[in-house]
Amino acid sequence: MPPPVGFIGLGLMGKPMARNLLKKGFPLVVHSRSRGPVDTLVAEGATAAASPADVARAATRIVTMLPDGPDVADVLEGPRGVLEAMQPGTVIIDCSTIAPAAARRMAQATAARGGVYLDAPVSGGEIGAIDGTLSIMIGGDAAAIEAVRPVLEGMGHPDRILRIGASGAGQICKVCNQLVIGGTLAAVGEAMALAGKAGVDASRVRAALLGGFASSRVLDVHGQRVIDGNFKPGFRSRMYQKDMRIALATLTEHDVPAPLTALVQQLVTAVLAAGQGDEDYSRVATVASRLARGGA
């Protein structure tokens, strides 16, 4: 039997990721702020822990999937946190999307307690989390990554688990990921808006574009969402706003001009201003259509 794995943070993404580890045969110890998903996974074979510290007492492989940097800091360094009870040699796989600087600080704090912290943000949305096909971009020690590869492969596609570099590099890669997605979403939104305003079938436009150089995963998945009007969250707009905040701060930290990303951030703000923060972030692609209709 494989060694137990701890999992902290059972939200929209974390719950299916944890479930996939159960399916792979890992004994799983879980903790989350909300009791509902904990009870669900316990019914499926997991063990509940009363605190992050209790997770650390039970497992030396710990996955965290949390909303933001302060949440990660609280789970690791706060009262009854992981670092309080962490066993020597523990590897923390932090799949949260947080600022690269925060990830580097967490790595230093973990190392000071005899463990290893990997920043391992993911891409693929709820569908990828459910299917176990997430892309995982990792910053941190190469030997530690190999030691926990079976855990990583329990959540992500084996060909998409990549070490990017030293601590913080995984989060830099995730910023790059969100920049590309945001820019593409904005372009897809403008294309759908033009098709609609010109009286052309947007579904046919999408099908034609998917056959050429304009093809992309964003156009495929989110273009269809826009056409169907299906914005059930796979990743909430308010969480994407948080990612854009991290992206802009990181770009500024490295003196990289990013006028397109600044525009995307404003589009995301428009989505939240319209009361759609809990809908899928593909809503960003509808702002152009709304403006083309006179803001209706």
TORKOL-4160 file (C-alpha; in steps of 0.2 Angstrom, whole numbers, padded with zeros to 4 digits, m for minus):
296
<pt num="1" X="0000" Y="0000" Z="0000"/>
<pt num="2" X="0007" Y="0017" Z="m0004"/>
<pt num="3" X="0010" Y="0029" Z="0010"/>
<pt num="4" X="m0004" Y="0041" Z="0016"/>
<pt num="5" X="m0006" Y="0057" Z="0008"/>
<pt num="6" X="m0013" Y="0073" Z="0017"/>
<pt num="7" X="m0025" Y="0085" Z="0007"/>
<pt num="8" X="m0030" Y="0102" Z="0013"/>
<pt num="9" X="m0043" Y="0112" Z="0004"/>
<pt num="10" X="m0058" Y="0103" Z="m0004"/>
<pt num="11" X="m0066" Y="0116" Z="m0014"/>
<pt num="12" X="m0071" Y="0116" Z="m0033"/>
<pt num="13" X="m0054" Y="0109" Z="m0038"/>
<pt num="14" X="m0047" Y="0101" Z="m0022"/>
<pt num="15" X="m0062" Y="0089" Z="m0020"/>
<pt num="16" X="m0060" Y="0080" Z="m0036"/>
<pt num="17" X="m0041" Y="0080" Z="m0035"/>
<pt num="18" X="m0042" Y="0072" Z="m0018"/>
<pt num="19" X="m0055" Y="0060" Z="m0025"/>
<pt num="20" X="m0043" Y="0055" Z="m0039"/>
<pt num="21" X="m0029" Y="0051" Z="m0026"/>
<pt num="22" X="m0042" Y="0040" Z="m0017"/>
<pt num="23" X="m0046" Y="0031" Z="m0033"/>
<pt num="24" X="m0027" Y="0028" Z="m0036"/>
<pt num="25" X="m0026" Y="0019" Z="m0019"/>
<pt num="26" X="m0018" Y="0032" Z="m0008"/>
<pt num="27" X="m0024" Y="0032" Z="0010"/>
<pt num="28" X="m0030" Y="0050" Z="0011"/>
<pt num="29" X="m0031" Y="0061" Z="0026"/>
<pt num="30" X="m0042" Y="0077" Z="0023"/>
<pt num="31" X="m0045" Y="0094" Z="0030"/>
<pt num="32" X="m0055" Y="0108" Z="0024"/>
<pt num="33" X="m0064" Y="0124" Z="0031"/>
<pt num="34" X="m0081" Y="0117" Z="0025"/>
<pt num="35" X="m0087" Y="0101" Z="0033"/>
<pt num="36" X="m0097" Y="0095" Z="0018"/>
<pt num="37" X="m0084" Y="0089" Z="0006"/>
<pt num="38" X="m0074" Y="0082" Z="0021"/>
<pt num="39" X="m0089" Y="0071" Z="0025"/>
<pt num="40" X="m0091" Y="0066" Z="0007"/>
<pt num="41" X="m0073" Y="0060" Z="0005"/>
<pt num="42" X="m0074" Y="0051" Z="0022"/>
<pt num="43" X="m0089" Y="0041" Z="0016"/>
<pt num="44" X="m0078" Y="0036" Z="0001"/>
<pt num="45" X="m0064" Y="0030" Z="0012"/>
<pt num="46" X="m0054" Y="0045" Z="0017"/>
<pt num="47" X="m0050" Y="0050" Z="0035"/>
<pt num="48" X="m0054" Y="0067" Z="0042"/>
<pt num="49" X="m0041" Y="0077" Z="0052"/>
<pt num="50" X="m0046" Y="0091" Z="0064"/>
<pt num="51" X="m0033" Y="0103" Z="0059"/>
<pt num="52" X="m0018" Y="0105" Z="0046"/>
<pt num="53" X="m0007" Y="0100" Z="0061"/>
<pt num="54" X="m0016" Y="0084" Z="0062"/>
<pt num="55" X="m0014" Y="0081" Z="0044"/>
<pt num="56" X="0005" Y="0084" Z="0046"/>
<pt num="57" X="0005" Y="0071" Z="0060"/>
<pt num="58" X="m0003" Y="0058" Z="0049"/>
<pt num="59" X="0006" Y="0060" Z="0032"/>
<pt num="60" X="0023" Y="0066" Z="0025"/>
<pt num="61" X="0016" Y="0070" Z="0008"/>
<pt num="62" X="0004" Y="0084" Z="0009"/>
<pt num="63" X="m0006" Y="0093" Z="m0005"/>
<pt num="64" X="m0014" Y="0110" Z="m0002"/>
<pt num="65" X="m0026" Y="0118" Z="m0014"/>
<pt num="66" X="m0031" Y="0135" Z="m0007"/>
<pt num="67" X="m0038" Y="0151" Z="m0013"/>
<pt num="68" X="m0024" Y="0163" Z="m0010"/>
<pt num="69" X="m0007" Y="0166" Z="m0002"/>
<pt num="70" X="m0014" Y="0172" Z="0015"/>
<pt num="71" X="m0024" Y="0155" Z="0016"/>
<pt num="72" X="m0008" Y="0145" Z="0012"/>
<pt num="73" X="0002" Y="0155" Z="0025"/>
<pt num="74" X="m0012" Y="0152" Z="0038"/>
<pt num="75" X="m0013" Y="0133" Z="0034"/>
<pt num="76" X="0006" Y="0131" Z="0035"/>
<pt num="77" X="0012" Y="0144" Z="0048"/>
<pt num="78" X="m0004" Y="0148" Z="0058"/>
<pt num="79" X="m0010" Y="0140" Z="0074"/>
<pt num="80" X="m0012" Y="0121" Z="0073"/>
<pt num="81" X="m0003" Y="0123" Z="0056"/>
<pt num="82" X="0006" Y="0111" Z="0046"/>
<pt num="83" X="0023" Y="0117" Z="0051"/>
<pt num="84" X="0019" Y="0115" Z="0069"/>
<pt num="85" X="0018" Y="0096" Z="0068"/>
<pt num="86" X="0027" Y="0092" Z="0051"/>
<pt num="87" X="0038" Y="0077" Z="0051"/>
<pt num="88" X="0056" Y="0078" Z="0045"/>
<pt num="89" X="0057" Y="0074" Z="0026"/>
<pt num="90" X="0039" Y="0080" Z="0023"/>
<pt num="91" X="0035" Y="0086" Z="0005"/>
<pt num="92" X="0022" Y="0099" Z="0004"/>
<pt num="93" X="0014" Y="0100" Z="m0014"/>
<pt num="94" X="0005" Y="0117" Z="m0015"/>
<pt num="95" X="m0006" Y="0117" Z="m0029"/>
<pt num="96" X="m0014" Y="0134" Z="m0025"/>
<pt num="97" X="m0011" Y="0149" Z="m0036"/>
<pt num="98" X="m0001" Y="0162" Z="m0026"/>
<pt num="99" X="0012" Y="0176" Z="m0029"/>
<pt num="100" X="0029" Y="0169" Z="m0033"/>
<pt num="101" X="0037" Y="0179" Z="m0019"/>
<pt num="102" X="0025" Y="0171" Z="m0007"/>
<pt num="103" X="0029" Y="0154" Z="m0013"/>
<pt num="104" X="0048" Y="0157" Z="m0011"/>
<pt num="105" X="0045" Y="0162" Z="0007"/>
<pt num="106" X="0034" Y="0147" Z="0010"/>
<pt num="107" X="0049" Y="0136" Z="0003"/>
<pt num="108" X="0061" Y="0144" Z="0015"/>
<pt num="109" X="0049" Y="0142" Z="0030"/>
<pt num="110" X="0047" Y="0124" Z="0026"/>
<pt num="111" X="0065" Y="0121" Z="0024"/>
<pt num="112" X="0069" Y="0128" Z="0041"/>
<pt num="113" X="0058" Y="0115" Z="0048"/>
<pt num="114" X="0066" Y="0101" Z="0039"/>
<pt num="115" X="0053" Y="0099" Z="0025"/>
<pt num="116" X="0052" Y="0103" Z="0006"/>
<pt num="117" X="0039" Y="0115" Z="m0001"/>
<pt num="118" X="0035" Y="0113" Z="m0020"/>
<pt num="119" X="0025" Y="0127" Z="m0028"/>
<pt num="120" X="0014" Y="0116" Z="m0040"/>
<pt num="121" X="0000" Y="0127" Z="m0047"/>
<pt num="122" X="m0012" Y="0118" Z="m0059"/>
<pt num="123" X="m0021" Y="0122" Z="m0076"/>
<pt num="124" X="m0035" Y="0112" Z="m0083"/>
<pt num="125" X="m0050" Y="0119" Z="m0073"/>
<pt num="126" X="m0063" Y="0108" Z="m0064"/>
<pt num="127" X="m0064" Y="0096" Z="m0079"/>
<pt num="128" X="m0045" Y="0093" Z="m0078"/>
<pt num="129" X="m0047" Y="0090" Z="m0059"/>
<pt num="130" X="m0061" Y="0078" Z="m0061"/>
<pt num="131" X="m0053" Y="0068" Z="m0076"/>
<pt num="132" X="m0036" Y="0068" Z="m0067"/>
<pt num="133" X="m0028" Y="0077" Z="m0082"/>
<pt num="134" X="m0022" Y="0093" Z="m0075"/>
<pt num="135" X="m0006" Y="0101" Z="m0080"/>
<pt num="136" X="0005" Y="0104" Z="m0065"/>
<pt num="137" X="0019" Y="0117" Z="m0066"/>
<pt num="138" X="0032" Y="0115" Z="m0052"/>
<pt num="139" X="0045" Y="0125" Z="m0044"/>
<pt num="140" X="0057" Y="0117" Z="m0031"/>
<pt num="141" X="0069" Y="0103" Z="m0028"/>
<pt num="142" X="0070" Y="0090" Z="m0042"/>
<pt num="143" X="0073" Y="0075" Z="m0031"/>
<pt num="144" X="0058" Y="0080" Z="m0021"/>
<pt num="145" X="0047" Y="0081" Z="m0036"/>
<pt num="146" X="0053" Y="0063" Z="m0041"/>
<pt num="147" X="0049" Y="0057" Z="m0024"/>
<pt num="148" X="0031" Y="0063" Z="m0025"/>
<pt num="149" X="0029" Y="0059" Z="m0043"/>
<pt num="150" X="0016" Y="0045" Z="m0040"/>
<pt num="151" X="0005" Y="0058" Z="m0030"/>
<pt num="152" X="0007" Y="0071" Z="m0044"/>
<pt num="153" X="0002" Y="0058" Z="m0057"/>
<pt num="154" X="m0013" Y="0054" Z="m0046"/>
<pt num="155" X="m0020" Y="0072" Z="m0050"/>
<pt num="156" X="m0012" Y="0076" Z="m0067"/>
<pt num="157" X="m0008" Y="0070" Z="m0084"/>
<pt num="158" X="0010" Y="0062" Z="m0083"/>
<pt num="159" X="0016" Y="0071" Z="m0099"/>
<pt num="160" X="0010" Y="0088" Z="m0091"/>
<pt num="161" X="0019" Y="0087" Z="m0075"/>
<pt num="162" X="0034" Y="0098" Z="m0078"/>
<pt num="163" X="0048" Y="0105" Z="m0066"/>
<pt num="164" X="0050" Y="0123" Z="m0072"/>
<pt num="165" X="0064" Y="0128" Z="m0060"/>
<pt num="166" X="0068" Y="0133" Z="m0043"/>
<pt num="167" X="0056" Y="0138" Z="m0030"/>
<pt num="168" X="0043" Y="0151" Z="m0037"/>
<pt num="169" X="0046" Y="0146" Z="m0055"/>
<pt num="170" X="0030" Y="0136" Z="m0055"/>
<pt num="171" X="0020" Y="0151" Z="m0050"/>
<pt num="172" X="0029" Y="0162" Z="m0063"/>
<pt num="173" X="0023" Y="0149" Z="m0076"/>
<pt num="174" X="0005" Y="0150" Z="m0069"/>
<pt num="175" X="0006" Y="0168" Z="m0071"/>
<pt num="176" X="0011" Y="0166" Z="m0089"/>
<pt num="177" X="m0003" Y="0153" Z="m0091"/>
<pt num="178" X="m0016" Y="0166" Z="m0085"/>
<pt num="179" X="m0009" Y="0180" Z="m0096"/>
<pt num="180" X="m0011" Y="0169" Z="m0112"/>
<pt num="181" X="m0028" Y="0163" Z="m0107"/>
<pt num="182" X="m0034" Y="0180" Z="m0103"/>
<pt num="183" X="m0028" Y="0188" Z="m0119"/>
<pt num="184" X="m0036" Y="0174" Z="m0129"/>
<pt num="185" X="m0052" Y="0175" Z="m0120"/>
<pt num="186" X="m0053" Y="0194" Z="m0124"/>
<pt num="187" X="m0050" Y="0190" Z="m0143"/>
<pt num="188" X="m0063" Y="0176" Z="m0143"/>
<pt num="189" X="m0075" Y="0188" Z="m0135"/>
<pt num="190" X="m0072" Y="0201" Z="m0148"/>
<pt num="191" X="m0074" Y="0188" Z="m0162"/>
<pt num="192" X="m0090" Y="0181" Z="m0155"/>
<pt num="193" X="m0097" Y="0199" Z="m0153"/>
<pt num="194" X="m0093" Y="0204" Z="m0171"/>
<pt num="195" X="m0101" Y="0188" Z="m0178"/>
<pt num="196" X="m0117" Y="0191" Z="m0168"/>
<pt num="197" X="m0118" Y="0210" Z="m0172"/>
<pt num="198" X="m0115" Y="0206" Z="m0191"/>
<pt num="199" X="m0129" Y="0193" Z="m0191"/>
<pt num="200" X="m0117" Y="0178" Z="m0194"/>
<pt num="201" X="m0119" Y="0161" Z="m0185"/>
<pt num="202" X="m0106" Y="0162" Z="m0171"/>
<pt num="203" X="m0106" Y="0143" Z="m0170"/>
<pt num="204" X="m0101" Y="0142" Z="m0188"/>
<pt num="205" X="m0087" Y="0155" Z="m0186"/>
<pt num="206" X="m0080" Y="0145" Z="m0171"/>
<pt num="207" X="m0080" Y="0129" Z="m0181"/>
<pt num="208" X="m0071" Y="0137" Z="m0195"/>
<pt num="209" X="m0058" Y="0145" Z="m0184"/>
<pt num="210" X="m0055" Y="0129" Z="m0175"/>
<pt num="211" X="m0049" Y="0122" Z="m0192"/>
<pt num="212" X="m0035" Y="0135" Z="m0194"/>
<pt num="213" X="m0021" Y="0144" Z="m0185"/>
<pt num="214" X="m0034" Y="0153" Z="m0174"/>
<pt num="215" X="m0038" Y="0136" Z="m0165"/>
<pt num="216" X="m0035" Y="0136" Z="m0147"/>
<pt num="217" X="m0041" Y="0127" Z="m0131"/>
<pt num="218" X="m0049" Y="0143" Z="m0126"/>
<pt num="219" X="m0059" Y="0145" Z="m0142"/>
<pt num="220" X="m0064" Y="0127" Z="m0141"/>
<pt num="221" X="m0070" Y="0126" Z="m0123"/>
<pt num="222" X="m0074" Y="0144" Z="m0119"/>
<pt num="223" X="m0080" Y="0148" Z="m0136"/>
<pt num="224" X="m0093" Y="0135" Z="m0134"/>
<pt num="225" X="m0098" Y="0141" Z="m0117"/>
<pt num="226" X="m0101" Y="0158" Z="m0124"/>
<pt num="227" X="m0112" Y="0151" Z="m0138"/>
<pt num="228" X="m0122" Y="0140" Z="m0126"/>
<pt num="229" X="m0123" Y="0154" Z="m0113"/>
<pt num="230" X="m0117" Y="0141" Z="m0100"/>
<pt num="231" X="m0107" Y="0149" Z="m0086"/>
<pt num="232" X="m0108" Y="0136" Z="m0073"/>
<pt num="233" X="m0091" Y="0138" Z="m0064"/>
<pt num="234" X="m0077" Y="0127" Z="m0068"/>
<pt num="235" X="m0066" Y="0142" Z="m0061"/>
<pt num="236" X="m0075" Y="0157" Z="m0054"/>
<pt num="237" X="m0072" Y="0174" Z="m0061"/>
<pt num="238" X="m0068" Y="0181" Z="m0044"/>
<pt num="239" X="m0054" Y="0169" Z="m0043"/>
<pt num="240" X="m0048" Y="0174" Z="m0060"/>
<pt num="241" X="m0048" Y="0192" Z="m0054"/>
<pt num="242" X="m0036" Y="0186" Z="m0040"/>
<pt num="243" X="m0025" Y="0178" Z="m0052"/>
<pt num="244" X="m0025" Y="0194" Z="m0063"/>
<pt num="245" X="m0020" Y="0204" Z="m0047"/>
<pt num="246" X="m0005" Y="0192" Z="m0044"/>
<pt num="247" X="m0001" Y="0193" Z="m0063"/>
<pt num="248" X="0000" Y="0212" Z="m0063"/>
<pt num="249" X="0010" Y="0213" Z="m0047"/>
<pt num="250" X="0022" Y="0200" Z="m0054"/>
<pt num="251" X="0024" Y="0209" Z="m0070"/>
<pt num="252" X="0027" Y="0226" Z="m0061"/>
<pt num="253" X="0040" Y="0217" Z="m0049"/>
<pt num="254" X="0050" Y="0212" Z="m0065"/>
<pt num="255" X="0047" Y="0228" Z="m0075"/>
<pt num="256" X="0038" Y="0220" Z="m0089"/>
<pt num="257" X="0025" Y="0231" Z="m0098"/>
<pt num="258" X="0009" Y="0222" Z="m0101"/>
<pt num="259" X="m0005" Y="0233" Z="m0108"/>
<pt num="260" X="m0015" Y="0218" Z="m0114"/>
<pt num="261" X="m0016" Y="0210" Z="m0097"/>
<pt num="262" X="m0021" Y="0227" Z="m0090"/>
<pt num="263" X="m0035" Y="0227" Z="m0102"/>
<pt num="264" X="m0040" Y="0209" Z="m0097"/>
<pt num="265" X="m0040" Y="0214" Z="m0079"/>
<pt num="266" X="m0052" Y="0228" Z="m0083"/>
<pt num="267" X="m0063" Y="0215" Z="m0092"/>
<pt num="268" X="m0063" Y="0204" Z="m0077"/>
<pt num="269" X="m0068" Y="0219" Z="m0066"/>
<pt num="270" X="m0083" Y="0222" Z="m0078"/>
<pt num="271" X="m0088" Y="0205" Z="m0075"/>
<pt num="272" X="m0088" Y="0206" Z="m0056"/>
<pt num="273" X="m0096" Y="0223" Z="m0057"/>
<pt num="274" X="m0111" Y="0215" Z="m0067"/>
<pt num="275" X="m0113" Y="0203" Z="m0052"/>
<pt num="276" X="m0106" Y="0188" Z="m0061"/>
<pt num="277" X="m0091" Y="0185" Z="m0050"/>
<pt num="278" X="m0097" Y="0167" Z="m0045"/>
<pt num="279" X="m0100" Y="0162" Z="m0063"/>
<pt num="280" X="m0086" Y="0154" Z="m0074"/>
<pt num="281" X="m0072" Y="0166" Z="m0079"/>
<pt num="282" X="m0076" Y="0163" Z="m0098"/>
<pt num="283" X="m0089" Y="0177" Z="m0094"/>
<pt num="284" X="m0074" Y="0188" Z="m0099"/>
<pt num="285" X="m0077" Y="0184" Z="m0117"/>
<pt num="286" X="m0095" Y="0191" Z="m0116"/>
<pt num="287" X="m0090" Y="0209" Z="m0111"/>
<pt num="288" X="m0087" Y="0214" Z="m0129"/>
<pt num="289" X="m0104" Y="0207" Z="m0134"/>
<pt num="290" X="m0113" Y="0217" Z="m0120"/>
<pt num="291" X="m0104" Y="0233" Z="m0125"/>
<pt num="292" X="m0108" Y="0230" Z="m0143"/>
<pt num="293" X="m0127" Y="0229" Z="m0138"/>
<pt num="294" X="m0125" Y="0246" Z="m0130"/>
<pt num="295" X="m0121" Y="0238" Z="m0113"/>
<pt num="296" X="m0137" Y="0228" Z="m0111"/>
